[in-house]
């Protein structure tokens, strides 16, 4: 999966805490093994019914892509805010 594909799949549409997402600068899209697939700068959110999608700038070529996340979390969701 390319960074662009991971960003499209991971940015939404999901149920998440909009205030929490907006309080952060970046988001990592990770796989189930904790490997970073994409990193993006959060610029806003878009409401989609009772769900949301992140708006932002994909940071293509970020050195964290392909590496284990340094921000492990207990969520089953493929998104973590950093």
N, C-alpha and C positions, 0 to 999 in steps of 0.2 A: 504494500500500500504506500503510495507516495504521500508526501507531506500535505499536498493539496487535497488528496482524497481523505486523509485522516482528519483534516480540518473541517471539510464539508460534512463528514459523518459525525464528528464529535462535537461540533458547535451547537447542535440542536436539531430537532426540536425536543426539549426535555422538560421535565418538572424539576426545577431547582430553585434555590433561594436567591431571588434577583438581587436583593440588597447585599448579600454576601458576595455574589459574583462582582457586583459593581464596586465593592470595597477593595478589590484586588487589581493589580496591574496586569498580570499575565495569567494565561491558562496553559496547561500542558494536556495534550491528548496522549494517553498512554494505553498500551495493550494490557491484557490480563496478567502478563508476567511482570509488569511494571516498567517496561521499556518505553521511552518517550518516542512518540510517532510524529508529533508536531508541537510547536510552541507558537502562541499568538499573544499579541498585546490586546487587552480588552478595551474596547472603545465605547461599548454600550450593549444594550440588549433589545431584542424585538419580541413583543408579546404575540403569541400565536395561540389564541383561545386561552386555555388554562395552563399553557406551557410557554417556554421561552426559548429563544435562540440567541447565542452570543454574537455580537458584532465586533469585529476587530481586524487587526492586521496580522496576517500570517508572517512569522519571522522565518522565512525560508532559509535553510542552511544553518540554522542555529546549532551550535556545537553540542547542545544537549540531546538533539535528535539521534536516536540509535543507542543512547546510553540509558542505564537504569535511572529512574527518577530519584532525585535526592529529597523528594517530598512525598514519602509514602503516606497512604491514607487507607482507612478501613472501608471506604465506600466501594460499592460494586459498580458504580457508574464510571464511564471512561473519561471523566473530566475531573481535574483537580485545580483549584485556584491557588496561585502562588504569589 
